[in-house]
Amino acid sequence: MSGILNDSNHEICAFKVNQWLDSWDNVQYDNINKRKPLPFFYLFSISAVRLKKLCGIERRSTVDGLPRAEDKGVQRRHSPERSTLIREYVSNGSPYSELSQSKQNSGKYENLKKPGWLPTAIVVNILKPNEIRKNKKLHVDDSILIEEGDSSNAKIKFPKNFTSLDWKPNELHPIEVIDGQHRLWAFENELKEINFDLPVVAFYGLDQGWQAYLFWMINIKPKKINTSLAFDLYPLLRTAEWLDDVHEGLSVYRETRAQELTESFWSNPQSPWYHRINMLGDPGQRGIITQAGWIRSLIATFIKDTKNQRRQIGGLYGTKIADNDVLQWDRAQQAAFILFVGQLLNEKIRNLDEPWIESVRKYESTNASKKSQDNDEDTQSAGLEIKLDPAFVSEASLLSTDIGNRGFLYTVNDLCFIRSNDLGLNSWLFDEDYEATDEQAVRDYIIDLKKNQEIFRFMDDLTEKMAKYDWRTAVAPDLTDDQVLLKSAFRGGPGYKSMRRDLLKKIINQTGPASIAAEEVLAILEGR
């Protein structure tokens, strides 16, 4: 088995590994993400740099210093730090690669250098000609062909036009990485020109659902690592029913993600909820929603599933969106999007003089002296980087209640869910993988969202309409008896449903793109 690509005929030899049991014929297959796979895969070796090029793993162009993804497909998110560690390991082995730069420069530890072997296989999928990923097709001229030999051998034939490392496909790269992307990313800079072979396990024509399954079995099942992390590295796992049925993996993802998002909203100075979430559930904190309330609302909205429910609107972060794909945002993007909309809503309220807003401001002004005696911390917490309007944070505002917050989250999620294609949500992608609590990453993402015309225009219109909704609670001044009765209805379990529909109807009564989307959402909820 040769690891050298023959430049004259562009082919390498491969071993054919037959792995199939008769009982596997009874597995439930489908033509969406889990069509019946071939009963074998291939083993071969190839230059890491060449494989990296055929997989499309390369530095993307940058906008404002943030790398953009051209087509992430089902590949894992990239951590530059991890690839750097692998690159240093390949160059000098362990433990030398783990030493500080100053110790390496001292010349005292040369005896610690070792070979940096990478003996474990990269697991890939070779796409069939004309295969489609996210509206991109693999052109026939860019396809990899497999010529079968006897029962145990085959030849892997690369595209005829693949003559140099400057090669680029017409649309789609012919190989997808299932496991090993960080090892391939390591072959940048000083390792770029080195002829370093890697062992490869290659499937052919394998559906994305099976790729996610393989990733889970390779990385999660035997290692017992953080299961929630897997859903960020391989977003397709968020909708894997077999995990929901057997491993309760999806519930783990949803609960962990909701908790991390809540912590980000509480801890980030850019957040309109900065230090305004009752993280410990302490009693007596009026006008502040508990952490548990936030988690329940996020699971019911942005992270919800639609399993066994017909015509239901799913969660942007928890199920497939309108283009039948999973939103491939990292955790910081998920946090930044909600914070961005919260900022916009607060800003709209600050710039309006709607009767309900003036009423809540009046309530806050009247009760200001009492509040300063009751609370050690001012309403606008020290360190907060945005100015909050009293109508956004007051206990007399539904936005500071569990019911109102759920209504806000429902509306943003539902309208964006049905407009995800038009807004290009799955095109707003980056190569990095940041935690939701990474303040700088969230800050950068919010800045980028404000420059994204499609997303900003829609959210600007939506928050303008939401700001005109009467968010007063029953304790606000100047309410009529009928209004008090209506506000009192927003309590308990039925209140969530009433709040959700009432807010949609208010948006529908106005004009604009958000109104049209709200009408579609309400029609779905009412089964029309």
C-alpha positions as CSV (number, residue, x, y, z in Angstrom):
1,M,0.0,0.0,0.0
2,S,1.7,3.2,-1.2
3,G,1.3,6.5,0.5
4,I,2.8,8.4,-2.4
5,L,0.3,9.9,-5.0
6,N,1.5,9.0,-8.4
7,D,1.5,12.3,-10.3
8,S,1.3,10.6,-13.7
9,N,-2.0,8.7,-13.1
10,H,-3.3,10.3,-9.9
11,E,-4.2,7.1,-8.2
12,I,-3.3,5.2,-5.1
13,C,-3.9,1.6,-4.0
14,A,-6.3,0.9,-1.2
15,F,-7.3,-2.2,0.9
16,K,-11.0,-3.0,0.8
17,V,-12.3,-3.9,4.2
18,N,-15.5,-5.9,4.2
19,Q,-17.6,-5.3,7.3
20,W,-21.3,-6.3,7.2
21,L,-23.6,-8.6,9.1
22,D,-26.8,-10.1,7.7
23,S,-28.7,-8.7,10.6
24,W,-27.7,-5.2,9.5
25,D,-30.0,-5.6,6.6
26,N,-32.9,-5.2,9.0
27,V,-31.7,-1.8,10.3
28,Q,-34.2,1.0,9.5
29,Y,-32.8,3.1,6.6
30,D,-34.2,6.2,4.8
31,N,-33.3,8.4,1.9
32,I,-33.0,11.6,3.9
33,N,-29.9,11.2,6.1
34,K,-29.5,7.4,6.5
35,R,-29.6,5.6,3.2
36,K,-28.2,2.0,3.2
37,P,-24.4,2.2,3.2
38,L,-22.0,0.0,1.2
39,P,-20.9,-3.2,3.1
40,F,-17.3,-2.2,3.1
41,F,-14.8,0.8,3.4
42,Y,-11.3,1.4,2.2
43,L,-7.9,1.8,3.9
44,F,-5.0,3.8,2.3
45,S,-2.4,6.4,3.1
46,I,-1.9,9.8,1.5
47,S,0.1,13.0,2.0
48,A,-1.6,15.1,4.7
49,V,-1.3,18.2,2.6
50,R,-3.0,16.6,-0.4
51,L,-5.8,15.1,1.7
52,K,-6.3,18.5,3.3
53,K,-6.7,20.1,-0.1
54,L,-9.2,17.5,-1.3
55,C,-11.2,18.1,1.8
56,G,-11.3,21.8,1.4
57,I,-9.7,22.4,4.7
58,E,-7.9,25.7,4.2
59,R,-7.7,29.3,5.5
60,R,-10.9,31.1,4.6
61,S,-11.1,34.8,3.7
62,T,-11.6,37.1,6.7
63,V,-14.0,39.9,7.5
64,D,-13.2,42.2,10.4
65,G,-10.6,39.7,11.5
66,L,-13.0,36.8,11.8
67,P,-12.5,33.8,9.4
68,R,-15.6,32.9,7.4
69,A,-16.7,29.4,6.5
70,E,-17.4,28.6,2.9
71,D,-19.1,25.3,3.5
72,K,-18.9,23.6,6.8
73,G,-21.1,20.7,5.8
74,V,-21.0,18.2,8.6
75,Q,-17.3,18.8,9.5
76,R,-16.5,19.5,13.1
77,R,-15.8,23.0,14.2
78,H,-12.2,24.0,14.3
79,S,-10.2,25.0,17.3
80,P,-7.0,26.7,16.2
81,E,-5.3,26.1,19.5
82,R,-5.8,22.3,19.2
83,S,-4.4,22.2,15.7
84,T,-1.4,24.3,16.9
85,L,-0.7,21.7,19.7
86,I,-0.9,18.9,17.1
87,R,1.5,20.8,14.8
88,E,4.0,21.3,17.6
89,Y,3.7,17.7,18.6
90,V,4.4,16.4,15.0
91,S,7.4,18.6,14.8
92,N,9.1,17.7,18.1
93,G,7.1,15.0,19.8
94,S,6.2,14.9,23.5
95,P,7.1,16.2,26.0
96,Y,9.2,18.8,24.2
97,S,6.2,20.3,22.3
98,E,4.5,21.0,25.7
99,L,7.4,23.1,27.0
100,S,7.1,26.9,27.1
101,Q,8.7,28.9,24.3
102,S,11.4,30.2,26.6
103,K,12.4,26.7,27.6
104,Q,12.5,25.5,24.0
105,N,14.7,28.5,23.1
106,S,17.1,27.8,25.9
107,G,18.5,24.8,24.2
108,K,18.6,22.8,27.5
109,Y,15.9,20.4,26.6
110,E,16.9,19.0,23.2
111,N,17.0,15.5,24.7
112,L,13.2,15.6,25.1
113,K,12.6,15.8,21.4
114,K,10.8,12.7,20.0
115,P,9.1,11.6,16.8
116,G,5.6,13.0,16.5
117,W,3.8,10.0,15.0
118,L,0.1,10.2,14.1
119,P,-0.7,6.5,13.7
120,T,-4.5,6.7,14.1
121,A,-6.6,7.0,10.9
122,I,-8.3,10.0,9.6
123,V,-12.0,8.9,8.9
124,V,-13.5,10.4,5.8
125,N,-16.3,10.1,3.3
126,I,-15.8,10.2,-0.4
127,L,-18.7,11.8,-2.1
128,K,-20.4,10.3,-5.2
129,P,-20.5,12.4,-8.4
130,N,-23.3,15.0,-8.4
131,E,-23.7,14.6,-4.6
132,I,-25.3,17.7,-3.0
133,R,-24.4,19.5,0.2
134,K,-26.1,22.7,1.2
135,N,-27.1,23.5,-2.4
136,K,-23.6,22.8,-3.7
137,K,-23.0,19.9,-6.1
138,L,-19.9,17.8,-6.6
139,H,-19.0,18.3,-10.2
140,V,-18.2,15.2,-12.1
141,D,-14.7,16.6,-13.1
142,D,-14.0,17.0,-9.4
143,S,-15.1,13.6,-8.3
144,I,-12.9,10.8,-7.0
145,L,-13.5,7.5,-8.8
146,I,-12.9,4.1,-7.2
147,E,-11.8,1.2,-9.5
148,E,-12.5,-2.2,-7.8
149,G,-9.9,-4.8,-8.1
150,D,-10.2,-8.2,-6.5
151,S,-12.2,-8.8,-3.2
152,S,-9.6,-7.0,-1.1
153,N,-8.0,-4.3,-3.3
154,A,-9.1,-1.2,-5.1
155,K,-7.6,1.9,-6.8
156,I,-8.6,5.4,-5.6
157,K,-8.4,7.7,-8.7
158,F,-8.3,11.4,-8.0
159,P,-9.7,14.2,-10.2
160,K,-7.7,14.6,-13.5
161,N,-7.4,18.3,-12.9
162,F,-5.9,17.8,-9.4
163,T,-2.4,18.7,-10.5
164,S,-1.2,21.1,-7.8
165,L,-2.0,22.4,-4.4
166,D,-3.6,25.5,-6.1
167,W,-6.4,23.2,-7.3
168,K,-9.9,24.2,-6.4
169,P,-13.2,22.4,-7.3
170,N,-16.0,24.0,-9.3
171,E,-18.3,23.9,-6.2
172,L,-17.9,21.1,-3.7
173,H,-14.8,19.3,-2.5
174,P,-14.9,15.5,-3.1
175,I,-14.0,14.4,0.5
176,E,-15.7,15.1,3.8
177,V,-13.9,14.7,7.1
178,I,-15.8,12.6,9.7
179,D,-13.0,12.5,12.3
180,G,-9.5,14.0,12.2
181,Q,-10.1,17.6,10.9
182,H,-7.8,19.1,13.6
183,R,-4.9,16.8,12.5
184,L,-5.3,18.0,8.9
185,W,-5.5,21.7,10.0
186,A,-2.1,21.1,11.7
187,F,-0.4,20.9,8.3
188,E,-0.1,24.7,7.9
189,N,2.9,27.0,7.8
190,E,6.1,25.0,8.5
191,L,4.5,21.6,7.9
192,K,2.7,22.7,4.7
193,E,5.5,21.5,2.3
194,I,6.4,18.3,4.2
195,N,5.5,14.9,2.6
196,F,4.0,13.4,5.7
197,D,1.5,10.6,5.1
198,L,-1.6,9.9,7.1
199,P,-3.5,6.6,7.3
200,V,-7.1,7.0,6.1
201,V,-10.3,5.1,6.6
202,A,-12.6,6.1,3.7
203,F,-16.3,5.4,3.3
204,Y,-18.0,6.0,0.0
205,G,-21.3,7.8,-0.5
206,L,-22.1,7.8,3.2
207,D,-25.0,9.9,4.3
208,Q,-24.6,12.7,6.8
209,G,-26.7,10.9,9.5
210,W,-24.3,8.0,9.5
211,Q,-21.3,10.3,9.6
212,A,-22.7,11.9,12.7
213,Y,-23.3,8.5,14.2
214,L,-19.7,7.5,13.5
215,F,-18.4,10.7,15.0
216,W,-20.4,9.9,18.2
217,M,-19.1,6.3,18.4
218,I,-15.5,7.4,17.8
219,N,-15.3,10.4,20.1
220,I,-18.1,10.2,22.7
221,K,-19.2,6.6,23.4
222,P,-15.8,5.1,24.3
223,K,-14.3,8.2,26.0
224,K,-17.3,9.4,28.1
225,I,-16.4,13.0,27.5
226,N,-18.8,16.0,27.7
227,T,-21.7,14.9,25.5
228,S,-23.0,18.5,25.1
229,L,-19.7,19.4,23.4
230,A,-20.4,16.8,20.7
231,F,-23.6,18.7,19.7
232,D,-21.5,21.8,18.9
233,L,-18.8,19.9,17.1
234,Y,-21.3,17.9,15.0
235,P,-24.6,19.9,15.0
236,L,-26.4,17.1,13.2
237,L,-26.4,15.1,16.4
238,R,-28.9,17.6,17.9
239,T,-31.6,15.9,15.8
240,A,-30.5,12.3,16.1
241,E,-33.6,10.4,17.3
242,W,-31.6,7.4,18.4
243,L,-29.8,9.6,21.0
244,D,-33.1,11.0,22.2
245,D,-34.7,7.5,22.5
246,V,-31.8,5.6,24.1
247,H,-29.0,7.9,25.5
248,E,-31.1,10.9,26.5
249,G,-28.3,12.8,24.7
250,L,-30.6,15.5,23.4
251,S,-31.9,16.4,26.8
252,V,-28.3,16.7,28.0
253,Y,-27.5,19.0,25.2
254,R,-30.6,21.2,25.7
255,E,-30.2,21.5,29.5
256,T,-26.4,22.2,29.3
257,R,-26.8,24.7,26.5
258,A,-29.7,26.5,28.2
259,Q,-27.7,26.8,31.4
260,E,-24.6,28.1,29.6
261,L,-26.6,30.6,27.6
262,T,-28.3,31.8,30.8
263,E,-24.9,32.3,32.5
264,S,-23.7,34.3,29.5
265,F,-26.8,36.6,29.7
266,W,-26.1,37.1,33.4
267,S,-22.3,37.6,33.2
268,N,-21.8,39.6,30.0
269,P,-21.6,43.4,30.4
270,Q,-23.1,43.7,26.9
271,S,-26.3,41.9,28.1
272,P,-29.5,43.7,28.9
273,W,-29.9,41.0,31.6
274,Y,-26.4,41.6,33.1
275,H,-26.6,40.7,36.8
276,R,-30.4,40.7,36.4
277,I,-31.0,36.9,36.6
278,N,-31.5,35.3,40.0
279,M,-28.9,32.6,39.5
280,L,-29.3,31.0,42.9
281,G,-33.1,31.2,43.2
282,D,-33.0,33.5,46.2
283,P,-36.5,34.5,47.3
284,G,-37.7,38.1,47.4
285,Q,-36.0,39.4,44.3
286,R,-38.7,41.2,42.5
287,G,-38.4,42.0,38.8
288,I,-35.7,39.5,38.2
289,I,-36.3,36.1,36.6
290,T,-34.6,33.0,38.1
291,Q,-32.0,30.9,36.3
292,A,-34.4,28.0,36.4
293,G,-37.0,30.1,34.7
294,W,-34.6,31.1,31.9
295,I,-33.5,27.5,31.4
296,R,-37.1,26.3,31.1
297,S,-37.9,29.1,28.6
298,L,-34.9,28.5,26.5
299,I,-35.7,24.8,26.3
300,A,-39.3,25.6,25.4
301,T,-38.2,28.0,22.6
302,F,-34.7,28.2,21.1
303,I,-33.6,24.7,22.1
304,K,-36.9,22.9,21.8
305,D,-37.5,19.8,19.6
306,T,-40.5,18.9,17.5
307,K,-40.4,15.2,17.8
308,N,-43.9,13.5,17.4
309,Q,-45.5,17.0,16.8
310,R,-47.1,17.9,13.6
311,R,-46.8,21.4,12.0
312,Q,-44.9,22.7,15.0
313,I,-42.2,25.3,14.9
314,G,-38.9,24.0,16.2
315,G,-36.1,25.7,18.1
316,L,-33.3,27.5,16.1
317,Y,-30.7,25.8,18.3
318,G,-32.4,22.4,18.8
319,T,-33.8,21.1,15.5
320,K,-33.5,21.4,11.8
321,I,-34.4,24.8,10.4
322,A,-36.3,25.6,7.2
323,D,-33.6,24.4,4.8
324,N,-33.8,21.0,6.5
325,D,-30.4,21.5,8.0
326,V,-29.2,22.2,11.5
327,L,-28.1,25.7,12.4
328,Q,-24.3,25.4,12.7
329,W,-23.6,28.2,15.1
330,D,-21.1,27.8,17.9
331,R,-22.1,28.6,21.5
332,A,-21.0,32.2,21.4
333,Q,-23.0,32.8,18.3
334,Q,-26.1,31.4,20.0
335,A,-25.6,33.7,22.9
336,A,-24.7,36.7,20.8
337,F,-27.9,36.4,18.7
338,I,-30.2,36.6,21.7
339,L,-28.2,39.3,23.3
340,F,-28.3,41.3,20.1
341,V,-32.1,41.1,19.9
342,G,-32.4,42.0,23.6
343,Q,-30.2,45.1,23.0
344,L,-32.3,46.1,20.0
345,L,-35.6,45.8,22.0
346,N,-34.2,47.8,24.9
347,E,-33.0,50.5,22.4
348,K,-36.4,50.7,20.7
349,I,-38.1,51.1,24.1
350,R,-35.7,53.9,25.1
351,N,-36.5,55.8,21.9
352,L,-40.3,55.5,22.1
353,D,-42.9,57.3,24.2
354,E,-45.7,54.7,24.0
355,P,-48.3,55.1,26.7
356,W,-47.3,51.8,28.3
357,I,-43.6,52.9,28.4
358,E,-44.5,56.2,30.0
359,S,-46.7,54.4,32.5
360,V,-43.8,52.0,33.6
361,R,-41.3,54.9,33.8
362,K,-43.8,56.7,36.0
363,Y,-44.0,53.6,38.3
364,E,-40.3,53.4,38.5
365,S,-39.9,57.1,39.3
366,T,-42.5,56.9,42.0
367,N,-40.9,53.8,43.6
368,A,-37.3,54.9,43.1
369,S,-36.7,55.9,46.7
370,K,-38.1,52.6,48.1
371,K,-36.1,50.5,45.6
372,S,-32.9,52.2,46.6
373,Q,-33.6,51.2,50.3
374,D,-34.5,47.6,49.4
375,N,-31.7,46.9,47.0
376,D,-28.0,47.1,47.6
377,E,-27.3,47.3,43.9
378,D,-28.7,49.9,41.6
379,T,-31.1,48.7,38.8
380,Q,-28.4,49.3,36.3
381,S,-25.6,47.1,37.6
382,A,-22.0,48.4,37.9
383,G,-20.1,47.4,34.8
384,L,-23.1,47.3,32.4
385,E,-22.1,48.6,29.0
386,I,-25.5,49.6,27.7
387,K,-28.1,51.9,29.2
388,L,-31.3,50.1,30.2
389,D,-34.7,51.7,30.0
390,P,-36.9,51.4,33.2
391,A,-39.6,49.9,31.0
392,F,-37.3,47.1,30.1
393,V,-36.2,46.1,33.6
394,S,-39.1,47.2,35.9
395,E,-41.1,44.8,37.9
396,A,-44.1,46.6,36.3
397,S,-42.9,45.3,32.9
398,L,-43.8,41.8,31.7
399,L,-40.3,41.7,30.2
400,S,-39.0,41.2,33.8
401,T,-41.4,38.3,34.3
402,D,-41.1,34.6,33.4
403,I,-44.3,34.9,31.2
404,G,-43.1,38.0,29.3
405,N,-39.6,36.7,28.8
406,R,-41.0,33.4,27.4
407,G,-43.2,35.5,25.1
408,F,-40.2,37.5,23.9
409,L,-38.1,34.3,23.3
410,Y,-41.0,32.5,21.6
411,T,-41.5,35.4,19.2
412,V,-37.9,35.8,18.2
413,N,-37.3,32.1,17.8
414,D,-40.6,31.4,15.9
415,L,-40.3,34.2,13.4
416,C,-36.6,33.6,12.7
417,F,-37.2,29.8,12.4
418,I,-39.7,30.2,9.5
419,R,-37.5,32.9,7.9
420,S,-34.2,31.2,8.5
421,N,-33.5,30.8,4.7
422,D,-34.5,34.3,3.8
423,L,-32.3,35.7,6.6
424,G,-29.4,33.4,5.6
425,L,-28.9,32.3,9.2
426,N,-26.8,29.2,8.2
427,S,-24.6,31.5,6.1
428,W,-23.6,33.5,9.2
429,L,-20.8,31.0,10.0
430,F,-17.2,31.2,11.4
431,D,-14.4,28.7,11.6
432,E,-13.9,29.1,15.3
433,D,-15.6,27.4,18.3
434,Y,-16.1,29.7,21.3
435,E,-18.0,29.2,24.5
436,A,-21.1,31.2,25.2
437,T,-19.4,32.8,28.2
438,D,-16.5,34.1,26.0
439,E,-17.2,37.9,26.3
440,Q,-14.9,39.0,23.5
441,A,-16.3,36.4,21.0
442,V,-19.8,37.4,21.9
443,R,-18.9,41.1,21.5
444,D,-17.4,40.5,18.1
445,Y,-20.4,38.5,16.9
446,I,-22.8,41.2,18.0
447,I,-20.8,43.7,16.1
448,D,-20.9,41.5,13.0
449,L,-24.7,41.0,13.4
450,K,-25.2,44.7,13.3
451,K,-23.4,44.8,9.9
452,N,-25.4,41.8,8.5
453,Q,-28.1,43.7,6.5
454,E,-30.6,40.8,6.1
455,I,-30.6,39.9,9.8
456,F,-30.4,43.4,11.1
457,R,-33.3,44.7,8.9
458,F,-35.6,42.0,10.0
459,M,-34.7,42.1,13.7
460,D,-34.9,45.9,13.6
461,D,-38.4,45.7,12.3
462,L,-39.4,43.0,14.7
463,T,-38.1,44.8,17.8
464,E,-39.8,48.0,16.7
465,K,-43.1,46.2,16.7
466,M,-42.4,44.4,19.9
467,A,-41.6,47.6,21.7
468,K,-45.1,48.9,20.8
469,Y,-46.7,46.0,22.6
470,D,-48.2,46.8,26.0
471,W,-45.8,45.0,28.3
472,R,-47.2,46.4,31.5
473,T,-48.0,44.0,34.4
474,A,-51.1,44.4,36.6
475,V,-49.2,46.5,39.1
476,A,-48.4,49.3,36.6
477,P,-50.3,52.6,37.1
478,D,-53.1,54.0,34.9
479,L,-54.5,50.6,33.9
480,T,-58.2,50.3,33.3
481,D,-60.2,47.5,34.9
482,D,-60.3,45.6,31.6
483,Q,-56.6,46.0,31.2
484,V,-55.9,44.7,34.7
485,L,-58.1,41.7,34.0
486,L,-56.2,41.1,30.7
487,K,-52.8,41.4,32.4
488,S,-53.9,39.1,35.2
489,A,-54.6,36.4,32.6
490,F,-50.9,36.1,31.9
491,R,-50.2,33.8,34.8
492,G,-49.6,30.1,35.2
493,G,-49.4,27.5,32.5
494,P,-52.1,28.9,30.2
495,G,-50.4,32.3,30.4
496,Y,-47.5,31.2,28.2
497,K,-49.9,30.3,25.4
498,S,-52.0,33.5,25.8
499,M,-48.9,35.7,25.9
500,R,-47.4,34.1,22.8
501,R,-50.5,34.6,20.7
502,D,-51.4,38.0,22.0
503,L,-47.9,39.3,21.1
504,L,-48.1,37.8,17.6
505,K,-51.5,39.5,17.0
506,K,-50.1,42.9,18.0
507,I,-47.2,42.4,15.5
508,I,-49.6,41.3,12.8
509,N,-51.7,44.5,13.2
510,Q,-48.7,46.5,12.0
511,T,-47.1,46.4,8.6
512,G,-43.7,45.1,7.5
513,P,-41.7,41.8,7.0
514,A,-42.1,40.8,10.7
515,S,-45.9,41.2,10.5
516,I,-46.1,38.9,7.6
517,A,-43.9,36.3,9.3
518,A,-46.0,36.6,12.5
519,E,-49.1,35.9,10.6
520,E,-47.6,32.7,9.2
521,V,-46.5,31.6,12.7
522,L,-50.0,32.3,14.1
523,A,-51.6,30.3,11.3
524,I,-49.3,27.3,12.1
525,L,-50.1,27.5,15.8
526,E,-53.8,27.6,15.1
527,G,-53.6,24.8,12.6
528,R,-54.8,26.9,9.7
